[in-house]
Amino acid sequence: MADSSVSFLLDKLNALLQEEVNLQRGVREDVQYIKYELERHKAILRVADAMEDRDPELKAWVKGVRCVAHDMEDAIDEFNLRLVDQHGQGNGSSLHRFTFGLKTMKARRRIALDMQSIKSKVNVISQGRPELPGIGSRSSQRLSSSLDSQGDALLLEEADLVGIDKPKRQLCDLLFNEEPGRAVIPIYGMGGLGKTTLAKQVYDDPKVKKRFRIHAWINVSQSFKLQELLKDLVQQLHNVIGKPAPEAVGQMKREELKELIKNLLQSSRYLIVLDDVWHVKVWDSVKLALPSSSRGSRVMITTRKKDIALYSCAELGKDFDHEFLPEEEAWYLFCKKTFQGNSCPPHLEEVCRKILKMCGGLPLAIVAIGGALATRQRANIEEWQMVCRSFGSEIEGNDKLEDMKKVLSLSFNELPYYLKSCLLYLSIFPEFHAIEHMRLIRLWIAEGFVNGEDGKTREEVADSYLKELLDRSLLQVVAKTSDGRMKTCRMHDLLREIVNLKAKDQNFATIAKDQEIIWPDKVRRLSIINTLDNVRQNRASFQLRSLLMFDLSDPLEHFSIRGLCSTGYKLIRVLDLQDAPLEVFPAEIVNLYLLKYLSLKNTKVKSIPGTIKKLQQLETLDLKQSLVTVLPVEIVELQQLRHLLVYRYEIESYAYFHSRHGFKVAAPIGLMRSLQKLCFIEADQALMVELGKLTQLRRLGIRKMRQQDGAALSLSIEKMINLRSLSITAIEKHEIIDIHNIFRPPPYLHQLYLSGRLDIFPHWISSMKNLVRVFLKWSRLTEDPLVHLQDLPNLRHLEFLQVYVGETLNFKAKGFPSLKVLGLDDLDELKSMTVEEGAMPGLKRLIIQRCGSLKQLPFGIEHLTKLKSIEFFDMPEELITRLHPKGGQDYLRAKNVPAVYSSYWRDGGWDVYSLETLEERETDFNRSTAVRSLENCPLWKV
């Protein structure tokens, strides 16, 4: 982790050395010396994290490096802050440069003194640099890996393997299928999930041994030696065959060993298990020794990494995502370990359920924590409640949980240095909090965690970091968009406790959520949860870089950052006040000159001052769901701004569930050349031309567009070669959106949202092969729009609202090959739908609502074999009657429809029929609750 701090600092040092401002004599030399020394230390820092806990001397040295890096960063930031404060708007003349030099003399003298002090500290650190020739060696890594796999398997064997029957059957089915070649079955998931135990149970099953008479189990570990692995495989194969291995095996080279193994397996049906694989090169190295015969051989792999799983079975096989224990089985296992098979005492059930929830269905955690709790006094409920309240401390201080901690820590220690800060950052969010995908990415960038890569934006690099954490089973997807992209994520609760301990130990972030918080010497990142009282009463020293607030109950009528921390707040880079009870823009924000990220999302702030132009470093301004509708003209002076997000949704009526309000700005928006996201700006003729200058745009949202704006907008869109998402809403539902004359549309466009009349269907949409989502609203087309969309190869989500005035829709064979979700709303004239065989082969969800003339089910619905649900809302009574369990259940089941829901608005509530459960539920609740119940219905998000 110290390596991340040092890497970030080295970038700042390079920038300082390139500054044109004249530093005092000797300062550049001091900076160069410090830079050189820190670069010398980077090699040891990159592997020190895994060793710190076992070496107190190393831990103290790493802490010293981290402190020096922070001191150096503070000095540079304070110097830059003084320069910004004194720079003014000069004209670049000799007089202005002379005046500026005089004004900044104090700042240059201060940084000179700081550099001398830091240089002395660096000298001390360099002299005390530990000599660790064995650091990162294979032996130390093998020890960690051994603790991982052995502790995992042994603990789960003690638990009598609760919940293993179903996954074992599924794996056996994969082993026994009729696939003739060598198929690979990788089992993947986070550490402690029981992958090794599951594989061992399958491997030892008598039926498996009977089918695969030639078999071997290889423990791979984190740092495998290929030659030793191959020798082990040779020895096991000879043991199974019943012959001694050749004496020359010990002297054989790799290729000779591979050839020997290949000859042994060539005419056999075999099963090989590679346990605990951490690197793709393991499979690349071993697979050449495993012949791909036609006898149905199998290879099982256990790994924490999804990319290894997918890579290994790419040629032939199927990955197996080992799941967490369901709640009922988790409770049974918890009681079995905690109460020796007896039921939980009633007075402890509530607190035990809370403790179990933190285990998150992870078998290793349930077994370890259950074993640790087994010795507690059952009569003393306060002792159990204390464990629940201080779960992280329990993990840190309880020797019985040490093996579990090592298993879970191994994945963190094995991370490349650039991902460790990213993962630690998740500790600032409250427990059970679903973290928004793009919010996290923009925060990482503002914090400086994301390295630049050629040919990629920083957002794309950050997205690859997020994907890597997911693939390593360190994050879990909470929700996805309808087109398969991740919407929100979170850490497993227990892993989060481990990461929180590391963040606290390294003073990475301070979490203020209760009165008993122990404040560190310096607070650099502060996350405030629930209340401000515990922050106002502290005596900590602040050197804030980030301030985030969550779930505040206190009103912020006179909110002041200075009131929270009287000093050390002017260097803030991140200020996230999302969901805060705030009504007025805090004036002091405009003096945070180094601010990169500002979020007032979901607050009641109504206006932004023109002085926001002082935030020249600002990259993200998030005003979603605030009350801001007009931005000051000075906004265009923010040349670094990349994400400008200003819009809100409101419940207005049943017919306009989500109405989107954007913003106006009377300024040349084309000056903001760094913008990547601009949502949702209100249209005018000048704006349509200005947009053509924003060639870096990835996402564009336009409101209140008029027909006469279409020609200028079409020319501007042709220049947006990086555009991924385009949303256009007309000034009113009958206004025509005239964007037909786009001859060179953005080649990478993924999402298209058009709300307004279309006199004809825009021809260019049919050529957009990368389109994933298309939402059309109020189009009122007389021609069948399906003709223009059915051949789009990647379209996954399609929605129509008042789009078509024809009587029939015909989904042709082979049309919509990738479609997963189809929504049809308010097609008044629609009387029939036909689904030909082969159309929409992957459709999973069909929603039809307010189609008053549609009185029968779609013809050919039986062809939708992947369909998981049909949902009808506010449909004709004739159709409702057919859907009632007493009338249409047998028909629908015969048509292979697994779940059907129907509802319609009646007397201020929704009548809901669930044919899956064969019961009618009439729900009488108020209008707002009823409307909220439809939020998951994508038809309303056009």
Secondary structure, 3 states (H helix, E strand, C coil): CHHHHHHHHHHHHHHHHHCCCCCCCCHHHHHHHHHHHHHHHHHHHHHHCCCHHHCHHHHHHHHHHHHHHHHHHHHHHHHHHHHHHHHCCCCCCHHHHHHHHHHCHHHHHHHHHHHHHHHHHHHHHHHCCCCCCCCCCHHHHHHHHHHHHHHHHHHHHHCCCCCCHHHHHHHHHHHHCCCCCCEEEEEECCCCCCHHHHHHHHHCCHHHHHHCCEEEEEECCCCCCHHHHHHHHHHHHHHHHCCCCCHHHHHCCHHHHHHHHHHHHCCCCEEEEEEEECCHHHHHHHHHHCCCCCCCCEEEEEECCHHHHHHHCCCCECCEECCCCCHHHHHHHHHHHHCCCCCCCHHHHHHHHHHHHHHCCCHHHHHHHHHHHCCCCCCCHHHHHHHHHCHHHHHHHCHHHHHHHHHHHHHHHCCCHHHHHHHHHHHHCCCCCCEEHHHHHHHHHHHCCCCCCCCCCHHHHHHHHHHHHHHCCCCEEEEECCCCCEEEEECCHHHHHHHHHHHHHCCCCEEECCCCCCCCCEEEEEEEECCCHHHHCCCCEEEEEEEEEECCCCCCCCCCHHHHCCCCCCCCCEEECCCCCCCCCCHHHHHCCCCCEEECCCCCCCCCCHHHHHCCCCCEEECCCCCCCECCHHHHHCCCCCEEECCEEECCCCCCCCEEECEECCCCHHHCCCCCEEEEEECCHHHHHHHHHCCCCCEEEEEEECHHHHHHHHHHHHHCCCCCEEEEEECCCCCECCCCCCCCCCCCCCEEEEECECCCCCHHHHHCCCCCEEEEECCCECCCCHHHHCCCCCCCEEEEECCECCCEEEECCCCCCCCCEEEEECCCCCCEEEECCCCCCCCCEEEEECCCCCCCCCECHHHCCCCCEEEEECCCHHHHHHHCHHHHHHHHHHCCCCCEEEEEEECCEEEEEECCCCEEEEECCCHHHHHHCCCCCHHHHC
